[in-house]
Amino acid sequence: MSFLRKPPKLTLNSLYTLRRLATLTAKPTPDDLTPAYYDDLSAAAANSRDFHALRDILNKRVQDGFFNTNRTFTFLTNTNFSPSLLDDLIKTLSLLNPGITRRNALDCLVTRLCKLRKIDDALRVIDSLARGEICLPSAVTFHPVLKFLVRNNSFDHAQRVVNDMDRLGVRLDVDGHNIFLNAHCFAGDLDAAAGVLRKMEEEGLVANSRTFDALVLGACRMRKVEGAMVVLRRMVDDGVPILYSTHMYVIGALLRMKCYEQAMKYVKSFGVKKDKELDAELFGCLASKLVNLKRVQEALLILEEMNQRGLPMGYRLKIFYEENVGSDKCKNQE
C-alpha cells in the first residue's frame, strides 16, 4: 500500500530522467509523485508517438513503487486506434524491464483493449508477448477477455481462449472459474453451473466468496431462496466472508416474493456482528426498499431497530422515521 511504501531514492540520473519526461506535459516534477502523474506522462508520450519515452516512464514508475492503473492506457481510444499503434505498444512492452514491470503493463493494456471491445487485439497482444517467452501471461491476464466473452454469451469463444491458456501452460484459477459460474447462474443454467463446480473440485480449487456469491445469485434468480440459505449456512460454517452483493440477492428475492417478514428476520440475523457499517447498509437498504414498496409498518420496524442499535440512517430515512413514528399510517396498513 502506498502509505507503507518508503519514499523513492532519487539519484541525479533519475531526477534528470523525470525532468526530461516532465517536459512532455510542460509541468514541473511534483514533490510527491503519484500514479496520476505517471499516467499523464504516459498519455503525453504516447500521443507524441515518443515510445522511447513511454518505455522509460513505464519502467520508472514501477521502480518508484507505482504500478500501472486503469488510466495508464486510456490514451488508447477507438478514434486513434490503429494496427500500427498497437504494434508500437507491443514493441514498447517487450522492451520493458522483465518481471513485474512487463507483466503489469501487459495486464493493464489487455484490460484497456477489452474495454474498447477489441478482444482479438487483446489476444494478439498476449500471443505476441508470449512468443519467445518475452512475457508469459498469467490467469489474471485473461480475466478481462473471459468476462467480456461470457457477458456477451460467447461461451464457445471463451472456451477456445481457455484452450489457448492450456497450451501456454496457464491454468484457469478460481476467479476465472467464477467468471463462468456467475454467467451460468445469472442465466439460470444450473446444470452448466454444476459442471463448473465439478471441474473446480477435480482441479483441487477451493471455493471463495465470489463462488458462493454466484451460487446464491443463481438460486435467488430461480426463486429458490431456501437453496440460497443453505449456501449461506455453508459459508458461515466454513468461515467464508459473505459479500454485500450476496446479502442483496437474498433480500431482493424475498421482497419480490412478498416475504417481508422473512426479509426482516434475515437482516436481523446477520445484524449481530460487530461490523456496524455493514449492519447500517443492510438495515438501511431493506428499509428503503420497504418504503418504496409502501410497506410503512415494516419499514418503521426496521428503522426502530436501527435506532435502538445506534446505526446511522440516511437523511431521507431519518426524515421518514421522524415523520411517521407513532402515526396512524402504520397502524392502518393492511
URGIUR-V598445 format. One record per residue. N is the residue number from 1. OMEGA is omega in whole degrees, -180 to 180 (NA if undefined). Layout:
# URGIUR-V598445
n:N omega:OMEGA
n:N omega:OMEGA
This chain:
# URGIUR-V598445
n:1 omega:-171
n:2 omega:-176
n:3 omega:176
n:4 omega:-174
n:5 omega:176
n:6 omega:178
n:7 omega:-179
n:8 omega:176
n:9 omega:-177
n:10 omega:176
n:11 omega:178
n:12 omega:-180
n:13 omega:-179
n:14 omega:177
n:15 omega:178
n:16 omega:180
n:17 omega:-180
n:18 omega:180
n:19 omega:179
n:20 omega:179
n:21 omega:-178
n:22 omega:180
n:23 omega:178
n:24 omega:-179
n:25 omega:180
n:26 omega:178
n:27 omega:178
n:28 omega:177
n:29 omega:-178
n:30 omega:177
n:31 omega:179
n:32 omega:-180
n:33 omega:-179
n:34 omega:174
n:35 omega:-179
n:36 omega:178
n:37 omega:180
n:38 omega:176
n:39 omega:179
n:40 omega:178
n:41 omega:179
n:42 omega:180
n:43 omega:-179
n:44 omega:180
n:45 omega:-179
n:46 omega:-180
n:47 omega:176
n:48 omega:-178
n:49 omega:176
n:50 omega:-174
n:51 omega:172
n:52 omega:177
n:53 omega:179
n:54 omega:178
n:55 omega:-179
n:56 omega:-180
n:57 omega:-178
n:58 omega:176
n:59 omega:-173
n:60 omega:-177
n:61 omega:180
n:62 omega:176
n:63 omega:180
n:64 omega:174
n:65 omega:-180
n:66 omega:176
n:67 omega:176
n:68 omega:-179
n:69 omega:178
n:70 omega:-179
n:71 omega:-173
n:72 omega:-177
n:73 omega:179
n:74 omega:174
n:75 omega:177
n:76 omega:-177
n:77 omega:177
n:78 omega:-177
n:79 omega:-179
n:80 omega:-176
n:81 omega:176
n:82 omega:178
n:83 omega:-179
n:84 omega:177
n:85 omega:179
n:86 omega:177
n:87 omega:179
n:88 omega:179
n:89 omega:177
n:90 omega:179
n:91 omega:180
n:92 omega:-180
n:93 omega:-179
n:94 omega:-179
n:95 omega:178
n:96 omega:175
n:97 omega:-179
n:98 omega:179
n:99 omega:-173
n:100 omega:-180
n:101 omega:-178
n:102 omega:-178
n:103 omega:-179
n:104 omega:178
n:105 omega:178
n:106 omega:-178
n:107 omega:-178
n:108 omega:178
n:109 omega:178
n:110 omega:179
n:111 omega:180
n:112 omega:180
n:113 omega:178
n:114 omega:177
n:115 omega:176
n:116 omega:179
n:117 omega:-180
n:118 omega:-174
n:119 omega:180
n:120 omega:178
n:121 omega:177
n:122 omega:179
n:123 omega:178
n:124 omega:177
n:125 omega:180
n:126 omega:-178
n:127 omega:-178
n:128 omega:-178
n:129 omega:178
n:130 omega:180
n:131 omega:-179
n:132 omega:180
n:133 omega:175
n:134 omega:176
n:135 omega:180
n:136 omega:-179
n:137 omega:173
n:138 omega:177
n:139 omega:-180
n:140 omega:-180
n:141 omega:-176
n:142 omega:-176
n:143 omega:-179
n:144 omega:178
n:145 omega:-178
n:146 omega:179
n:147 omega:-180
n:148 omega:-175
n:149 omega:-178
n:150 omega:177
n:151 omega:178
n:152 omega:177
n:153 omega:177
n:154 omega:-175
n:155 omega:179
n:156 omega:179
n:157 omega:180
n:158 omega:179
n:159 omega:176
n:160 omega:177
n:161 omega:178
n:162 omega:177
n:163 omega:177
n:164 omega:176
n:165 omega:180
n:166 omega:180
n:167 omega:178
n:168 omega:-180
n:169 omega:-179
n:170 omega:180
n:171 omega:175
n:172 omega:-179
n:173 omega:-178
n:174 omega:-179
n:175 omega:176
n:176 omega:176
n:177 omega:180
n:178 omega:177
n:179 omega:178
n:180 omega:-178
n:181 omega:-180
n:182 omega:-180
n:183 omega:179
n:184 omega:-180
n:185 omega:178
n:186 omega:180
n:187 omega:-180
n:188 omega:180
n:189 omega:-175
n:190 omega:177
n:191 omega:178
n:192 omega:179
n:193 omega:178
n:194 omega:178
n:195 omega:178
n:196 omega:180
n:197 omega:179
n:198 omega:-179
n:199 omega:178
n:200 omega:180
n:201 omega:180
n:202 omega:-179
n:203 omega:177
n:204 omega:-180
n:205 omega:-178
n:206 omega:180
n:207 omega:177
n:208 omega:-177
n:209 omega:-180
n:210 omega:178
n:211 omega:180
n:212 omega:178
n:213 omega:179
n:214 omega:180
n:215 omega:178
n:216 omega:177
n:217 omega:-179
n:218 omega:-180
n:219 omega:-178
n:220 omega:179
n:221 omega:177
n:222 omega:180
n:223 omega:177
n:224 omega:-176
n:225 omega:178
n:226 omega:176
n:227 omega:178
n:228 omega:-180
n:229 omega:176
n:230 omega:179
n:231 omega:180
n:232 omega:178
n:233 omega:177
n:234 omega:179
n:235 omega:180
n:236 omega:-179
n:237 omega:-178
n:238 omega:-180
n:239 omega:179
n:240 omega:-180
n:241 omega:179
n:242 omega:-179
n:243 omega:177
n:244 omega:-180
n:245 omega:179
n:246 omega:177
n:247 omega:-177
n:248 omega:178
n:249 omega:-178
n:250 omega:180
n:251 omega:180
n:252 omega:-180
n:253 omega:180
n:254 omega:179
n:255 omega:178
n:256 omega:178
n:257 omega:-180
n:258 omega:177
n:259 omega:-173
n:260 omega:-179
n:261 omega:179
n:262 omega:178
n:263 omega:178
n:264 omega:179
n:265 omega:-179
n:266 omega:-179
n:267 omega:-180
n:268 omega:-178
n:269 omega:178
n:270 omega:180
n:271 omega:-180
n:272 omega:-178
n:273 omega:-179
n:274 omega:-180
n:275 omega:-176
n:276 omega:179
n:277 omega:178
n:278 omega:178
n:279 omega:-179
n:280 omega:179
n:281 omega:-177
n:282 omega:180
n:283 omega:-178
n:284 omega:179
n:285 omega:180
n:286 omega:179
n:287 omega:180
n:288 omega:180
n:289 omega:179
n:290 omega:177
n:291 omega:180
n:292 omega:178
n:293 omega:-179
n:294 omega:174
n:295 omega:-172
n:296 omega:-177
n:297 omega:-179
n:298 omega:-180
n:299 omega:-180
n:300 omega:177
n:301 omega:178
n:302 omega:180
n:303 omega:177
n:304 omega:177
n:305 omega:177
n:306 omega:-179
n:307 omega:-180
n:308 omega:-179
n:309 omega:-179
n:310 omega:179
n:311 omega:-179
n:312 omega:176
n:313 omega:172
n:314 omega:-176
n:315 omega:-177
n:316 omega:178
n:317 omega:179
n:318 omega:178
n:319 omega:179
n:320 omega:-179
n:321 omega:-178
n:322 omega:-178
n:323 omega:-172
n:324 omega:-178
n:325 omega:-180
n:326 omega:-179
n:327 omega:-179
n:328 omega:-177
n:329 omega:-177
n:330 omega:-178
n:331 omega:-176
n:332 omega:-178
n:333 omega:-180
n:334 omega:NA
